[in-house]
């Protein structure tokens, strides 16, 4: 199967047109005509993941976070971007990124988060211009639970050992907003939508206090842990659509760079 055919399958789920204007999605490095028999799935692409793909014999990497947001004037071994691009070229590896288009798409990353947290009556938290698509999700729990119980549910669903949260442990919550990655720009939207809790990553201290002052509890799962599910999402989506033609593997080199002591 060719690289461009895999890209077309992904864009049936997450059309590139859904990406935010500032984003950089699609085939970012490589050859659209390249034949692919092994595909590596990842959240981030860095030199470690590129070398992992080479060791695994993967001709293509599909990830969530783009590379090359800013123009570069040279490709040398003296810069991280240069080392990454040289490694991809040396091993003939193509890279495709599905980022904000996969966040907002129906059946995309935010819908998976809502499913993991067992939300019902799920809607777009902030609709965008294209009908039926939007950033973030908001929905209801079957039965109200305490903030502490919800935090424990989130830890179990994401298979994590640590998270940050703020609010009254015993406060009952039922209306839950979620957004993958760093979604604190949606705080005011979540408040306006009547969310009891906003689950996302990358909260600042002042934002914790702001949410609590306005009656909304907070669960911060971190950027990586809210988005590493992209490998599961892409594996489940691609497997029935590419059959036995392409072997799918999830990156082991792409780990959370943020550590807790």
TANORUR-V289660 format. One record per backbone hydrogen bond with DSSP energy under -0.5 kcal/mol. CO is the residue of the C=O (numbers start at 0). NH is the residue of the N-H. E is the energy in kcal/mol with one decimal. If there is no record, write none. Layout:
# TANORUR-V289660
co->{CO | CO}
nh->{NH | NH}
e->{E | E}
This chain:
# TANORUR-V289660
co->{0 | 1 | 1 | 2 | 3 | 4 | 5 | 6 | 7 | 8 | 8 | 9 | 9 | 14 | 15 | 19 | 25 | 25 | 28 | 30 | 31 | 33 | 36 | 37 | 37 | 38 | 39 | 40 | 42 | 42 | 43 | 45 | 46 | 47 | 48 | 49 | 50 | 51 | 52 | 52 | 53 | 58 | 59 | 60 | 61 | 62 | 73 | 75 | 78 | 79 | 80 | 81 | 82 | 83 | 84 | 85 | 86 | 87 | 88 | 93 | 94 | 94 | 95 | 96 | 96 | 98 | 98 | 99 | 100 | 101 | 102 | 103 | 104 | 107 | 108 | 109 | 110 | 111 | 112 | 113 | 114 | 119 | 122 | 125 | 129 | 132 | 134 | 135 | 136 | 137 | 138 | 139 | 144 | 145 | 146 | 147 | 148 | 149 | 150 | 151 | 152 | 153 | 154 | 154 | 163 | 165 | 166 | 167 | 167 | 168 | 170 | 172 | 173 | 173 | 174 | 174 | 175 | 176 | 177 | 180 | 180 | 182 | 183 | 185 | 186 | 187 | 188 | 189 | 190 | 195 | 196 | 196 | 197 | 197 | 198 | 199 | 199 | 200 | 203 | 203 | 204 | 205 | 206 | 207 | 208 | 209 | 210 | 210 | 211 | 216 | 217 | 218 | 218 | 219 | 221 | 222 | 223 | 223 | 226 | 227 | 228 | 229 | 230 | 231 | 232 | 233 | 234 | 235 | 237 | 237 | 238 | 241 | 246 | 248 | 252 | 256}
nh->{35 | 4 | 5 | 6 | 7 | 8 | 9 | 10 | 11 | 11 | 12 | 12 | 13 | 17 | 18 | 22 | 27 | 96 | 94 | 33 | 3 | 2 | 246 | 58 | 59 | 248 | 61 | 250 | 63 | 64 | 45 | 49 | 50 | 51 | 52 | 53 | 54 | 55 | 56 | 57 | 56 | 93 | 39 | 95 | 41 | 97 | 75 | 78 | 82 | 83 | 84 | 85 | 86 | 87 | 88 | 89 | 90 | 92 | 91 | 60 | 27 | 28 | 62 | 25 | 98 | 101 | 102 | 103 | 104 | 108 | 109 | 133 | 107 | 111 | 112 | 113 | 114 | 115 | 116 | 118 | 117 | 139 | 137 | 134 | 132 | 127 | 125 | 124 | 177 | 122 | 175 | 119 | 172 | 149 | 150 | 151 | 152 | 153 | 154 | 155 | 156 | 157 | 158 | 159 | 219 | 217 | 168 | 146 | 170 | 147 | 146 | 144 | 140 | 175 | 195 | 196 | 138 | 198 | 136 | 182 | 200 | 185 | 186 | 189 | 190 | 191 | 192 | 194 | 193 | 216 | 176 | 198 | 199 | 218 | 178 | 220 | 221 | 182 | 206 | 207 | 208 | 209 | 210 | 211 | 212 | 213 | 213 | 215 | 214 | 197 | 165 | 199 | 220 | 163 | 225 | 226 | 226 | 227 | 229 | 230 | 232 | 233 | 234 | 235 | 236 | 237 | 238 | 239 | 240 | 241 | 242 | 244 | 38 | 40 | 254 | 258}
e->{-3.1 | -0.6 | -1.8 | -2.3 | -1.9 | -1.7 | -2.2 | -2.2 | -0.6 | -0.9 | -0.7 | -1.0 | -2.6 | -2.0 | -1.7 | -1.7 | -0.8 | -2.4 | -2.9 | -1.7 | -2.6 | -2.4 | -2.9 | -1.6 | -1.1 | -2.4 | -2.6 | -2.9 | -0.8 | -2.7 | -0.5 | -2.5 | -2.4 | -1.9 | -2.6 | -1.9 | -2.4 | -2.4 | -0.7 | -2.6 | -0.8 | -2.4 | -2.5 | -2.5 | -2.1 | -2.3 | -0.6 | -1.1 | -2.7 | -2.3 | -2.7 | -2.5 | -2.1 | -2.4 | -2.5 | -2.8 | -1.9 | -2.7 | -0.9 | -2.8 | -2.3 | -1.3 | -2.5 | -2.9 | -0.5 | -1.0 | -1.6 | -2.1 | -1.2 | -1.8 | -0.8 | -1.5 | -2.0 | -1.8 | -2.0 | -2.2 | -2.0 | -2.6 | -2.0 | -2.4 | -1.4 | -2.8 | -2.3 | -2.2 | -1.8 | -2.0 | -1.9 | -1.5 | -3.0 | -2.5 | -2.9 | -2.7 | -3.3 | -2.4 | -2.6 | -2.1 | -2.2 | -2.6 | -2.3 | -2.2 | -2.7 | -2.3 | -0.8 | -2.2 | -3.7 | -2.2 | -0.6 | -0.5 | -2.0 | -2.0 | -1.6 | -2.1 | -2.0 | -0.7 | -3.1 | -1.3 | -2.4 | -3.2 | -2.4 | -0.9 | -1.3 | -1.9 | -1.5 | -2.9 | -2.4 | -2.4 | -1.8 | -2.6 | -1.4 | -3.0 | -2.8 | -0.5 | -0.6 | -1.7 | -1.9 | -2.2 | -0.6 | -0.6 | -0.5 | -1.8 | -1.9 | -2.2 | -2.4 | -2.2 | -2.4 | -1.2 | -0.6 | -2.8 | -1.6 | -1.5 | -2.3 | -1.8 | -0.7 | -2.5 | -1.0 | -0.7 | -1.3 | -2.4 | -2.4 | -1.7 | -2.7 | -2.7 | -2.2 | -2.5 | -2.0 | -3.0 | -2.3 | -0.6 | -1.3 | -1.9 | -1.3 | -1.7 | -3.2 | -2.9 | -1.3 | -0.5}
